Amino acid sequence: MIPLLIALALVAGFSSCKDPKDPKNEQTPYDNLNPKQESWALCLDYTGSWCSYCGQWGTSSLDAAVNVGRTVGIAIKISPDPQAAPSALEQSFESDRPLNGGTPTLYAGDLCKDSQVASYCQQLINKPCVIGIDAAQEIKDNTMSVYVKTKNFEAINAADYYMVAYLLEDGLHYNQEGSNSDLHNFILRKASSGNNYYGAQLMTDGAANAEFTHTFNFDLTGYNAANCYAAIVIYKKATGTPTYKFVNSFWTRK
């Protein structure tokens, strides 16, 4: 009788264990992502190495905005800068957030604020968070995979929201007119959506507390992979200018 009870106990114990082959028990890249209810800012800088005003105050204004904290900074290099963004992508940005008479032009979210962008980025990070973002990157065989998880902190109409990942690169050295520094950071390389800056309608569930996961992939050929990272931005399509309003951002920059 006792051996039978022991056998039954062992069977019960084994049956209660998790099967490591069960897909529900497999680890995913999203498991450690935890979107917080916090707002980030976005600072866009239209700039060029040939532009002396960019060197005199444009780059430092972008740096000041990033130093606010929780601010994604993107340097959109304009030809003939040797690291110019793809022309069609640059024009997509400009169609919705136009140059303010030339370079440098700096935006804080939806507003052109030039040298005052840092103070407006501070205002953006103090706004209520509607959609939180968390992300992580992995580089393998010269491909960057960007794992993203979002969470709705209030109910939304998911069809109005667009998400994009931008590939950015730091640490390039070449001449900058108007500056003693030749260091260039936050350089826009490409967008997950190709030639449109605002991304694609990816989120499908607008319920409060709903979570969404997605993976973006970038080919890093031609770039220094060690200096590359991703920025994630969510826009909301609406009326007025710009058409795609800034909602929130995040980046994997360390």
C-alpha positions as CSV (number, residue, x, y, z in Angstrom):
1,M,0.0,0.0,0.0
2,I,2.8,2.4,1.0
3,P,4.7,1.9,-2.3
4,L,1.4,2.6,-4.2
5,L,0.9,5.9,-2.3
6,I,4.4,7.0,-3.1
7,A,4.0,6.2,-6.7
8,L,0.7,8.2,-6.9
9,A,2.4,11.1,-5.1
10,L,5.2,11.1,-7.6
11,V,2.8,11.0,-10.5
12,A,0.9,13.9,-9.0
13,G,4.1,15.9,-8.5
14,F,5.2,15.3,-12.1
15,S,1.8,16.2,-13.5
16,S,1.9,19.6,-11.6
17,C,5.3,20.6,-13.0
18,K,5.4,23.0,-15.9
19,D,6.3,21.4,-19.2
20,P,9.4,23.4,-20.5
21,K,8.3,22.5,-24.0
22,D,4.9,24.1,-23.6
23,P,5.0,27.3,-25.7
24,K,3.2,29.2,-22.9
25,N,6.2,28.7,-20.7
26,E,8.9,29.8,-23.2
27,Q,10.8,33.0,-22.5
28,T,10.2,35.9,-24.9
29,P,12.2,39.1,-25.5
30,Y,9.2,41.1,-24.1
31,D,9.1,39.4,-20.7
32,N,11.4,41.9,-19.0
33,L,9.8,45.0,-20.6
34,N,7.6,47.0,-18.3
35,P,6.1,50.2,-19.8
36,K,5.8,52.9,-17.2
37,Q,3.2,55.6,-16.9
38,E,5.7,58.4,-17.8
39,S,5.9,60.8,-20.6
40,W,9.0,61.3,-22.7
41,A,9.8,64.3,-25.0
42,L,11.0,64.4,-28.6
43,C,13.5,66.9,-29.9
44,L,14.1,67.1,-33.7
45,D,17.1,69.1,-35.0
46,Y,17.3,69.9,-38.7
47,T,21.0,70.5,-39.1
48,G,24.1,70.3,-41.3
49,S,27.8,70.3,-41.0
50,W,28.0,73.2,-43.5
51,C,25.8,75.4,-41.3
52,S,27.7,77.7,-39.0
53,Y,24.6,78.5,-36.9
54,C,24.1,74.8,-36.3
55,G,27.6,74.7,-34.8
56,Q,27.2,77.9,-32.9
57,W,23.9,77.1,-31.1
58,G,21.9,74.3,-32.8
59,T,23.8,71.3,-31.6
60,S,24.1,72.7,-28.1
61,S,20.3,73.3,-28.0
62,L,19.7,69.6,-29.0
63,D,22.2,68.5,-26.3
64,A,20.4,70.7,-23.7
65,A,17.1,69.1,-24.6
66,V,18.5,65.5,-24.3
67,N,20.0,66.5,-21.0
68,V,16.6,67.4,-19.6
69,G,16.1,63.6,-19.3
70,R,13.5,61.3,-20.8
71,T,14.0,63.1,-24.1
72,V,14.7,61.5,-27.4
73,G,17.0,63.7,-29.6
74,I,17.2,63.2,-33.4
75,A,19.6,65.0,-35.6
76,I,18.2,65.1,-39.1
77,K,21.3,65.9,-41.2
78,I,20.6,67.7,-44.5
79,S,22.7,67.5,-47.6
80,P,25.5,68.2,-48.3
81,D,26.3,67.0,-44.8
82,P,28.2,63.7,-45.4
83,Q,25.8,61.9,-43.1
84,A,22.6,63.3,-44.5
85,A,19.4,61.5,-43.8
86,P,17.7,59.8,-46.7
87,S,16.2,62.6,-48.8
88,A,12.7,61.2,-49.0
89,L,12.6,60.6,-45.2
90,E,13.9,64.1,-44.5
91,Q,11.2,65.6,-46.8
92,S,8.5,63.5,-45.0
93,F,9.6,65.1,-41.7
94,E,9.6,68.6,-43.3
95,S,6.2,68.2,-44.9
96,D,4.7,68.0,-41.4
97,R,7.3,70.0,-39.4
98,P,8.8,72.5,-41.8
99,L,12.0,74.4,-41.5
100,N,11.8,77.7,-39.8
101,G,13.6,79.7,-42.5
102,G,16.5,77.3,-42.7
103,T,18.9,75.4,-40.4
104,P,19.1,74.9,-37.6
105,T,15.4,74.3,-36.9
106,L,14.5,72.5,-33.7
107,Y,11.2,71.1,-32.6
108,A,10.0,70.0,-29.2
109,G,7.3,67.6,-30.1
110,D,4.9,69.5,-32.4
111,L,6.3,73.0,-31.7
112,C,9.2,74.8,-33.4
113,K,11.1,76.3,-30.5
114,D,14.7,76.5,-31.8
115,S,17.0,77.5,-29.0
116,Q,14.2,77.2,-26.4
117,V,13.5,73.5,-27.1
118,A,14.9,72.3,-23.7
119,S,12.4,74.2,-21.7
120,Y,9.5,72.9,-23.9
121,C,10.8,69.3,-23.6
122,Q,10.6,69.7,-19.9
123,Q,6.9,70.6,-20.3
124,L,6.4,67.5,-22.5
125,I,7.8,65.1,-19.9
126,N,5.5,66.7,-17.3
127,K,2.3,65.9,-19.3
128,P,0.0,63.0,-18.4
129,C,1.1,59.7,-20.1
130,V,-1.5,58.1,-22.3
131,I,0.6,55.3,-23.7
132,G,3.8,54.1,-22.0
133,I,6.7,52.5,-23.9
134,D,9.5,50.2,-23.0
135,A,12.0,48.7,-25.4
136,A,15.2,46.7,-25.6
137,Q,17.6,46.0,-28.5
138,E,19.7,43.0,-29.5
139,I,22.3,43.0,-32.3
140,K,23.2,39.7,-34.0
141,D,24.8,39.1,-37.4
142,N,24.8,42.8,-38.2
143,T,21.0,43.1,-37.6
144,M,19.5,45.0,-34.8
145,S,16.2,43.7,-33.4
146,V,14.2,46.2,-31.3
147,Y,11.7,44.7,-29.0
148,V,8.9,47.0,-28.0
149,K,6.1,46.8,-25.5
150,T,3.5,49.5,-25.0
151,K,0.6,49.9,-22.4
152,N,-2.5,52.1,-22.7
153,F,-3.0,54.0,-19.5
154,E,-6.4,55.1,-20.7
155,A,-8.8,54.0,-23.4
156,I,-7.8,55.1,-26.9
157,N,-9.0,54.7,-30.5
158,A,-6.1,52.5,-31.6
159,A,-6.7,53.3,-35.3
160,D,-5.6,56.9,-34.7
161,Y,-2.1,55.9,-33.5
162,Y,1.0,55.3,-35.4
163,M,4.3,53.8,-34.2
164,V,7.8,54.1,-35.8
165,A,11.3,53.0,-34.9
166,Y,14.2,55.2,-35.9
167,L,17.8,53.9,-36.2
168,L,20.2,56.4,-34.7
169,E,24.0,56.5,-34.5
170,D,26.4,58.3,-32.1
171,G,30.1,59.0,-32.2
172,L,30.9,60.3,-35.7
173,H,33.7,62.7,-36.1
174,Y,33.9,65.2,-39.0
175,N,34.1,69.0,-39.4
176,Q,31.2,71.1,-38.1
177,E,31.1,74.8,-39.2
178,G,30.7,77.2,-36.3
179,S,32.0,74.8,-33.7
180,N,35.3,73.6,-32.2
181,S,33.9,70.1,-31.7
182,D,33.8,67.6,-34.6
183,L,31.6,65.1,-32.6
184,H,28.2,64.3,-34.1
185,N,25.5,62.3,-32.1
186,F,21.9,61.3,-32.5
187,I,22.3,61.0,-36.3
188,L,19.1,59.7,-38.1
189,R,20.0,56.8,-40.3
190,K,16.6,55.2,-41.3
191,A,13.0,54.7,-40.2
192,S,11.2,51.4,-39.8
193,S,8.5,52.7,-42.2
194,G,11.0,53.6,-45.0
195,N,10.3,57.0,-46.4
196,N,7.5,58.2,-44.2
197,Y,8.5,59.5,-40.8
198,Y,5.3,58.7,-38.8
199,G,5.3,54.9,-39.0
200,A,2.4,52.6,-39.3
201,Q,-0.9,51.7,-37.6
202,L,0.3,48.8,-35.5
203,M,-1.7,48.8,-32.2
204,T,-5.0,47.0,-32.4
205,D,-6.4,47.1,-28.9
206,G,-7.5,50.5,-27.5
207,A,-8.7,49.3,-24.1
208,A,-7.3,50.8,-21.0
209,N,-4.4,48.7,-19.6
210,A,-4.1,46.8,-23.0
211,E,-0.5,45.9,-23.9
212,F,1.0,45.6,-27.3
213,T,4.3,44.0,-28.5
214,H,6.2,44.4,-31.7
215,T,9.7,43.8,-33.1
216,F,11.5,46.1,-35.5
217,N,14.6,45.0,-37.4
218,F,17.3,47.1,-38.9
219,D,20.2,46.1,-41.2
220,L,23.3,47.8,-39.7
221,T,25.5,47.5,-42.8
222,G,27.6,50.6,-43.2
223,Y,27.2,51.7,-39.6
224,N,29.2,51.2,-36.4
225,A,26.9,48.7,-34.7
226,A,28.4,49.5,-31.3
227,N,27.2,53.1,-31.6
228,C,23.7,52.4,-32.9
229,Y,20.5,52.4,-31.0
230,A,16.8,52.8,-31.6
231,A,14.2,55.5,-30.8
232,I,10.5,54.5,-30.7
233,V,7.9,57.3,-31.3
234,I,4.1,57.1,-31.2
235,Y,2.1,59.7,-33.1
236,K,-1.6,60.4,-33.3
237,K,-3.2,61.3,-36.6
238,A,-5.4,64.4,-36.1
239,T,-6.5,67.5,-37.9
240,G,-4.4,70.6,-38.1
241,T,-0.6,71.0,-38.3
242,P,1.2,68.8,-37.8
243,T,-1.1,66.0,-39.0
244,Y,0.7,63.4,-36.9
245,K,0.8,64.8,-33.3
246,F,3.6,63.6,-31.0
247,V,2.3,61.3,-28.2
248,N,5.3,59.6,-26.5
249,S,8.8,58.3,-27.2
250,F,11.5,56.1,-25.8
251,W,15.0,55.0,-26.8
252,T,17.4,52.2,-26.2
253,R,20.4,54.6,-25.9
254,K,22.6,53.9,-22.9
